[in-house]
Amino acid sequence: MPDAPATVPAHEPHAGRRSPAATVVALAHACHLGPTVVVTTLCTALALGLGAPAGTVLLVLAVVLTGQLSIGWSNDWLDAARDRAVGRADKPVVTGAVTPRTLRDAALAAVAASVLLSLPTGAAAAATHLGAVAMGWAYNVRLKSTAASWLPYAVAFALLPAFVVLALPGDGRPAAWLPAVGALLGVGAHLANVLPDLEDDAATGVRGLPHRLGRRATGVLAPAVLALAVVVAVLGPPGAPRAVPAAVGVVAVLTGAVAGVVGLRRERSRLPFTLAMVVAVLCVVALVTSGARGAVA
């Protein structure tokens, strides 16, 4: 089945009069709130850890937040037909709480705001963040259904911490280990994020890398890649690892190992997904607690 993005129908079904407050709530649900908050918090915390001035920290927060909102809203807009086909009742566009047209308008407004807000950070930083957002949109439009579905996650998550460093005052550049952690975190997050929806995705023609690997292999690989991201975050900065990141790294590796064993032996268990998310959080903790040391080359 060809993988064409869902389009806004000429006449959308009437879902009753929506109050502004109800629309705001629906948009919050449709923006993929969890990933949006996590990515924005990670970038903001990294800016704080790097000693950025308050104005730069707030600018990083606003730029990353609007970029992530645009990616989340464009995903639900473009996937509206697929989500309706499999009855995704957790999606506001399926329940009628928000229309595809509203999601489209919100996504376009958010990406425009993100570009404008990034301009004061400088040309290099703005271009880097725009590249990350473009990768998110490329995934939504087409790449999610290909064997290269991991690629936009790897590139986008590598570019985001680089953007934070480039947004700092001065002419510093990100150390090589920092985007490496981001890339591994992105690939692991992609593998883990798809796990709960593998069957629904496959039913509507989505065949990304996790779908081709299968549930068992994905359930093992996701926590392994995330654990590797933690290891790089702990060992990447120069000098001996600090106590907190080192302890986080040990816990992450052990958690990833447990998740991998469960994924291998119990293919239908949701535990690998849950544990992979725990490892992802630990990766964020390790990155933030290690990130201020040697992140700027």
N, C-alpha and C positions, 0 to 999 in steps of 0.2 A: 504494500500500500504506500503510495507516495506520501512524503512527509511535508505537506504544505501547511504553513501557519494558518490558524483560524482567522477569519476575517470578520469584521463587524457587519452583521446583516443589515440590509437596507431598512428593515422594519423590525426593531427589537421587540420581544414580547413585553407587554405591559406588566409591570410588577408592582403597581400601586404607587401612590405618591410617597417619595422618600424625603424625610426631614434631613436638613443639613447634618445634624448630629448623627443620624443613622448612617448617612453616607460616609462620614468620617470614620465611624467604627468599622464599616465594611471595608473601607480602604486600608485601615490598619490591619485587618485580618488578611487582606489580599496581598500585602506587601512582603509576605514571607517574613513575619515579624522576628522570629527567632534568629535566623541567619543575619537579617539586617542589623539587629541589635548587637549580635556577637561581633560582626565584622567592624561596625562603627566603634564599638567599645574597645576592641583590640587596637585599632589605629589611633584612637584618642589616648589610650593608656600608653602606647608606645611613644607618642609625642610628649606626653608628660614625663615618661621615663628618660627621654633624651634631653630633658631640661628646656623644652620649647617655651617661649614666652606665652603668656595667657592668650594673647590675640591669635597667635599661630595655632594653639591648641583648639580654640573655638573654631577657627577656620578649617582645620583638618576635620573636626567633628561635622561641620556643616557640609563640606564637600563630599566626604565619604557617605554621610547619611543620605543626601539627595541622590547620589549615584546609586546606592544600594536600593533605595526606594524605586528608582526608575527600572532597575533590573527585576525586582520582585513584581511590580505592577505589569511590566511588559510580559513577564512569564504567564501570569494569569490571563492577560488579554489574549495573547497568542494561542494559549492552550484552552481557551473557553470551550471550543467545540469538543475537544478530546475529553475534558473534564465532565462535560454534560453527557457524553456518550457512555462513560463508565459510572455516572451517578455520584460524583465526588461531592457529597453533602457537606464536606468541610470547606468547600470553596464558595465564597460569597457570590461569585459570578454564576454558580450553578443554582443556588437558592434564590437568586433574583435580588439579593441585597444590593448589588451593584451591577452595572451593565458593562459589556465589553468596551463600549464607546467611552464611558467614564474612565475605565482603566487605561485606555489608550491615551486619552487627554492627560491624565495624571502622570503617566509614564513619560510622555514627551515634555511636559512642564518640568518634571523632576530632573530629567537629563539636561535640559536647557539651564536650569538653576545651578546644577552641579558644574557645568562648564563655566558659567559666569563667575561663580564663587571661587573656582580654582585659579582664575586669572591672577589675583594678587599674590599667589604663591610662586609665581615665576613661570617662564615658558617651559622649562624642563619638567617641573613638578606637574603643571597643568596637563602637558602632553602625556606624562606617565599615567596620571589618573584617568584621563580620557581613554587611554589604551586599555586600562583595567575594565572600565565600564563597557567599552566596545566589545571586549571578550564576553562579558555577561550577556549582552544582547545577541552576540553571534551564537552563543549556546542556545538561547531561547528560540532564535529564528530557525536554526538549522542543525548545528553541531550536536545537539543533544541526541539526535537519532543516528549518529554515525559512530564508528569505532574510535573517532577522535574526540569523543565527548569529554574526556579528561583534560584535553589540551586547553580550552578556555579557562578552566579552573586553575590549572597550573600557572598559566601566564598571568591571569588576573591577580591571584594571591601572591605571586612573586612581585608584581608591580605595586601593590598597595603599600607594603612597608617601605619600598623604594620611594614612593611618593611622599611618605611621611618624612623621610630623611631629606629629600630634595626640597621640601617645603620649609625646612629650618633656615634661619638666617645664616648667611655665609655660603660657601661653595663646597660643602662636604658632599661626599658620595656614599651610597650604601655599601657596607662591606659585603663581600660575596656570599657569606654564610646566611645573611639576612633574607634575601630573596629565595635562597635555597630552602630555608625553613618554610617560607610562604608557599612555594610551589608544592612541597610535600604535603603541607596542611591542606592546600586546595584539592589535590588529587584524593587524599584520604577523605576529606569532607564530601567530595562528589560521590565516591563509592558508598560511603555510609548513608548519605542523604537519599540515595536512590533505593536502598534496600527495602523500605516499607512499601514502595509502590511498584516493584518490579513487574508484577502480573498486570496491574492496571495499565502501566506504560506499554507493555508488550501488546496488550489487547488493542491499543490504538495506534500501533505501528512504530512506536518509539523503540529503537534498538541501539542504544548507546553501548559503551564498553561494558558496564556492569551487566547489562542484559545478555550480552554475548558470552561473558564469563560464567554467568549463572549465579544463583543465590549462594551456593556453598563457597565457591571461590571468592566471590565478592565479600562474603561475611568474614573470610579469613584475611583477605588482602587489605580491607579498609583499616582495621585496627593496627595491622603491621606497618602500613605506610604512615599512619598518624604517630605511632610510637617512634618510627625513624625520624619524623619531624621533631619530636621532643628531644631525641638524642642529639640531633644537629644543633638545636637551640641551646642545649646545655654545653656541648663541646665546641661549638663554633667560635664563641668569643675567645680572645687571647687570654692566656693564663689558666690557672687551675679553676675548675668550676666552683662556684659558690655553693654554700650548704643547701640553700633553699632550692635552686634549680636542680642540683644533683639529686636531692631527695625526690623532687617532682619527677625527674627522669626515671628513677628506679620504679616508682609507683606506676608510671605510665607504661613502662616496658612490661611489668608484671600484669597489668590490666589488659594490655594488648595481647599478651600470651594467652590469658584466660579466654578472652574474646575469640581468639583464633581457634583454640581447641573446641570451644562450644560451637562455633560456626562450622567446623569440620565434622563434628559428630552429631549435631542437631540442626539440620539445614533449615527447618522452619521456625526455629527459636528466634524471638525478638531480642534476646540478650546480646548477641554480637552488635546489633545496632546501638543498643543502650550503652554498652561498654565502649564502643567506638566514640560515641559522643562524650563520654567521660574522658577518654584519651585526648580528644580534641580540646576540651576545656583545659586539661593539664598542659597541652601544648601551648595554649594561650598564656597560661600562668608562667611556664618556663620561658617563653619568648619575652614577656614583659619584664620578668625579674632578671633576665640575662641581657635584654635588648639594649640597655643604656651603656653596656660595656663593650666597646669595640664595634658598635653598629655603624659608626660613621668612619669611612676610610680616609 
